[in-house]
């Protein structure tokens, strides 16, 4: 019944307000009643909510309603009883009732619902669009009935006032014409394309609304006059799925599919196509009525979210690998140091030791790149003036890319203060420049631009290289992904850029197309703090030991043994523990200790940072040095509370750091 009157509509005359009526919503569940009210609010009608059948009957004693939405399953008087009481009263006997139910779905209850006087049954959870459409039809029918009654009374008056018949007829025709024009304008303005087509192949369009021009760039006539036009521009990989969905409309009565469609601008857009099969009229073929929605932006957001989750998963994996790998490298470096001290002029053994050290340094660099991507590297951020940093780094940058590549800079005229690790930023800039050089086959131009956009500082690095296909650009920041030949790149340079920028609170993106080069854009939060003075690089540390007593905490037995021997060689007294809990037990004893040297990531439920906090509570003057192959989010927790020595470390670096902390007057801070 509802579908049969779907073409009825009530439109106001010029200067008049659209007629309104009342809709009664009967539901004991406040959430369901609210959901129904939200769905129907846009109809512009007065919505009245009753929490029970009894309350609904009280409303019906004094008010008239166009539609009653009645929940079947209610405590006390249920929907069936309420409907029966409504139908007993002549005034309400013709009010259409739409039953809502989430429980009674079988045919017996549905038959009972219609027997009780329902015009329709809608199952919960209710689709707002479907509910609104059904109620709109009933409201329009009610208003049409009222309108017909009003017009009947007018005809009686017009018989008495014959002189006005002609004028009112012209006014009605004018109002109808304005209404039709208004409806056509609304259809053109809606971001939805309405269409109808045949239910059989080639599924030729019989109607397409004017809004298709804004969506695809083609007028409706192309779709209607050329039967194969719409299907011919579907992406080849999607055609089979579309044909299957269109065939499904004949068997199931509904269809839904999403596909890429080539628009007039040469760009594929993702279209969501949904529709229903209408009953065939006598002597006419069945027709499918549907809608087209542009789903391109939503699909892109979903793909971006999936990519972000994938990158995060890879980051967690690489962080865990780097932790164990750095412990291995620490042991290798320590033993190489021992070996080099004992070769006693043996040139051959010296070369062997140097080769091991070189390989270890390469492994350490790869691990740092993994940690950079996974955003678990230990950064030393400070406020810097970006233009000055780029200017100072330009000579090294030009040397790295070679004579065949021209490097130009277009720096902002204003100071750009940014909080970041200057050394890591230089590494990121170097990675981008080297990547650009490789894309240009060592000949071309690399341009570096800095500017301010709102509260962000923007750094752009562009090249005149060969560019990338979209599928390559989408993966360019993934670790180990590279388009270079085997042996010419690890695939970690750009992933390091990605991780460093994200860990610094920024964003990095790339724009590229085949034959048009690539442009990388880094966005970082602008700092309002004045720039710190440049850090003077320290000279090579001199290995100096001492006689203090040090508590070494390390769960890896090889690293623990190596560290203990190195410290004893330097003259220190050493006490060892293989867990934080064991170390805590030593700290609680009356044992003289000058410094705690602990790994951060350890099993047992207590980290090195937590151990350091407990140690400071027990011994406020105890000095602390932490070490780790990676720290992750833990570094944010301790901030500047404790200094950190990154693994892998060598004996001279460890000795220098220990001596600096032990010789300070106060318990060590991170900047010691």
MOSULWO-V115564 format. One record per pair of residues at least 12 apart in sequence whose C-alpha atoms are under 7 Angstrom apart, sorted by sequence separation. I is the first residue (numbers start at 1). J is the second residue. D is the distance in whole Angstrom. If there is no record, write none. Layout:
I,J,D  I,J,D
This chain:
195,207,5  196,208,7  208,220,5  245,257,6  258,270,7  259,271,6  276,288,6  277,289,6  448,460,6  449,461,7  479,491,6  480,492,6  509,521,5  612,624,7  195,208,4  258,271,6  259,272,7  275,288,7  276,289,6  340,353,6  433,446,7  448,461,5  479,492,5  508,521,6  509,522,7  194,208,6  195,209,6  258,272,4  275,289,5  276,290,6  339,353,7  447,461,6  448,462,7  508,522,4  194,209,5  242,257,6  257,272,6  258,273,6  275,290,4  446,461,7  447,462,5  507,522,6  508,523,6  33,49,7  193,209,6  257,273,5  274,290,5  275,291,6  446,462,6  447,463,6  479,495,5  507,523,5  207,224,6  256,273,6  257,274,7  274,291,6  336,353,6  446,463,5  477,494,5  478,495,6  506,523,5  507,524,7  625,642,7  626,643,6  627,644,5  628,645,7  629,646,6  193,211,6  205,223,6  206,224,6  256,274,4  273,291,6  274,292,7  445,463,6  477,495,5  506,524,4  608,626,7  624,642,7  625,643,6  626,644,5  627,645,5  628,646,6  629,647,5  99,118,6  192,211,7  193,212,6  205,224,5  255,274,6  256,275,7  273,292,5  445,464,6  505,524,7  506,525,7  625,644,6  626,645,6  627,646,6  628,647,6  629,648,7  97,117,7  98,118,6  191,211,7  255,275,6  272,292,6  273,293,7  444,464,6  505,525,7  627,647,7  97,118,5  98,119,6  99,120,6  100,121,6  101,122,7  102,123,6  190,211,7  238,259,6  254,275,6  255,276,6  271,292,6  272,293,5  336,357,7  477,498,6  23,45,7  96,118,7  97,119,6  98,120,5  99,121,5  100,122,5  101,123,5  102,124,5  188,210,5  189,211,7  205,227,7  238,260,7  254,276,4  271,293,6  272,294,6  552,574,7  22,45,6  23,46,6  24,47,6  25,48,6  26,49,6  27,50,6  28,51,4  96,119,6  98,121,6  99,122,6  100,123,6  101,124,6  102,125,7  188,211,5  204,227,5  253,276,6  254,277,6  271,294,5  272,295,6  549,572,6  550,573,6  551,574,6  552,575,6  553,576,6  554,577,7  555,578,5  579,602,7  21,45,6  22,46,5  23,47,5  24,48,5  25,49,5  26,50,5  27,51,5  28,52,6  53,77,6  100,124,7  187,211,7  204,228,7  253,277,5  270,294,6  271,295,5  333,357,7  387,411,6  440,464,7  546,570,6  547,571,5  548,572,5  549,573,5  550,574,5  551,575,5  552,576,5  553,577,5  554,578,5  555,579,6  20,45,5  21,46,6  22,47,6  23,48,6  24,49,6  25,50,6  26,51,6  27,52,6  53,78,7  202,227,7  234,259,7  235,260,5  270,295,5  271,296,7  440,465,4  545,570,4  546,571,5  547,572,4  548,573,6  549,574,6  550,575,6  551,576,6  552,577,6  553,578,6  554,579,6  643,668,7  26,52,6  202,228,7  234,260,6  235,261,6  270,296,5  439,465,5  440,466,6  545,571,6  546,572,5  547,573,6  553,579,6  580,606,6  600,626,6  642,668,7  643,669,6  644,670,7  26,53,7  70,97,7  72,99,6  234,261,5  249,276,7  250,277,7  269,296,6  333,360,7  436,463,6  439,466,6  545,572,7  553,580,7  580,607,7  595,622,6  596,623,6  597,624,6  598,625,7  599,626,6  600,627,6  601,628,7  642,669,5  643,670,4  67,95,6  68,96,6  69,97,6  70,98,6  71,99,6  72,100,6  73,101,7  233,261,6  234,262,6  249,277,6  387,415,7  580,608,7  587,615,7  594,622,6  595,623,5  596,624,5  597,625,5  598,626,5  599,627,5  600,628,5  641,669,6  642,670,5  643,671,7  53,82,5  66,95,6  67,96,5  68,97,5  69,98,5  70,99,5  71,100,5  72,101,6  233,262,5  387,416,7  436,465,7  594,623,6  595,624,6  596,625,6  597,626,6  598,627,6  599,628,5  640,669,6  641,670,6  26,56,7  65,95,7  67,97,6  68,98,6  69,99,6  70,100,6  71,101,6  385,415,6  386,416,5  553,583,7  640,670,5  69,100,7  329,360,6  385,416,5  386,417,6  580,611,6  84,116,6  385,417,5  386,418,7  401,433,7  405,437,7  80,113,7  83,116,6  384,417,6  385,418,7  397,430,6  401,434,6  83,117,7  383,417,6  384,418,6  383,418,5  384,419,6  80,116,6  383,419,4  401,437,6  382,419,5  383,420,6  405,442,6  381,419,6  382,420,6  404,442,6  405,443,5  406,444,6  407,445,6  408,446,6  409,447,6  410,448,6  411,449,5  412,450,5  381,420,4  382,421,6  404,443,5  405,444,5  406,445,5  407,446,5  408,447,5  409,448,5  410,449,5  411,450,5  412,451,5  473,512,7  381,421,4  404,444,7  405,445,6  406,446,6  407,447,6  408,448,6  409,449,6  410,450,7  411,451,7  24,65,7  380,421,5  416,457,7  23,65,6  379,421,6  551,593,7  22,65,5  23,66,6  24,67,6  25,68,6  26,69,6  27,70,7  550,593,6  21,65,7  22,66,6  23,67,5  24,68,5  25,69,5  26,70,5  27,71,5  468,512,6  469,513,6  549,593,5  550,594,6  551,595,6  552,596,6  553,597,6  554,598,6  623,667,5  624,668,6  21,66,6  23,68,6  24,69,6  25,70,6  26,71,6  322,367,6  467,512,5  468,513,5  469,514,6  549,594,5  550,595,5  551,596,5  552,597,5  553,598,4  554,599,5  622,667,6  623,668,6  28,74,6  217,263,6  218,264,7  467,513,5  468,514,5  548,594,6  549,595,7  550,596,6  551,597,6  552,598,6  553,599,6  621,667,6  216,263,5  217,264,5  467,514,4  550,597,7  555,602,6  216,264,6  322,370,7  466,514,6  467,515,5  322,371,7  466,515,5  467,516,5  466,516,6  467,517,4  199,250,7  319,370,7  465,516,7  466,517,5  467,518,5  318,370,6  319,371,6  464,516,7  465,517,4  318,371,7  464,517,5  465,518,7  463,517,6  319,374,6  463,518,6  318,374,6  462,518,6  463,519,7  319,376,7  462,519,4  315,373,6  316,374,6  461,519,6  462,520,6  315,374,4  460,519,7  461,520,5  460,520,6  461,521,7  460,521,5  431,493,6  459,521,6  460,522,6  431,494,7  458,521,7  459,522,5  458,522,6  459,523,7  458,523,5  457,523,6  458,524,7  456,523,6  457,524,5  456,524,6  457,525,6  428,497,5  456,525,5  457,526,6  455,525,6  456,526,5  67,138,7  455,526,6  67,139,7  66,139,6  66,142,6  420,504,6  566,651,7  199,286,6  198,286,7  199,287,5  39,128,5  198,287,5  199,288,6  197,287,6  198,288,6  196,287,7  197,288,5  40,132,6  196,288,5  197,289,7  39,132,6  196,289,4  195,289,6  196,290,6  195,290,5  194,290,6  195,291,6  194,291,5  193,291,5  194,292,7  192,291,6  193,292,5  192,292,6  193,293,7  192,293,5  418,525,7  418,526,5  419,527,6  417,526,6  418,527,5  543,652,5  417,527,5  545,655,6  417,528,7  541,652,7  544,655,6  543,655,6  544,656,7  543,656,6  417,531,6  541,656,6  373,495,5  369,492,6  373,496,5  372,496,5  375,499,5  373,498,6  374,499,6  375,500,6  370,496,7  373,499,4  369,496,5  372,499,5  373,500,7  372,500,5  375,503,5  10,140,6  6,137,6  9,140,5  2,134,7  5,137,7  8,140,6  8,141,7  10,143,7  10,144,7  2,137,6  2,138,7  383,529,7  385,531,6  383,530,7  384,531,5  383,531,5  384,532,6  383,532,6  382,532,7  14,175,7  13,175,5  11,179,6  331,558,7  331,559,6  334,562,7  330,559,7  331,562,7  327,559,7  377,630,6  378,631,7  376,630,6  377,631,7  376,631,6  377,632,7  376,632,4  375,632,7  364,648,7  327,629,7  326,629,5  323,629,5  322,629,7  323,630,6  322,630,7  319,630,7  334,650,6  330,647,6  333,650,6  334,651,7  330,648,4  329,648,6  330,649,6  327,647,7  326,647,6  327,648,7  326,648,5
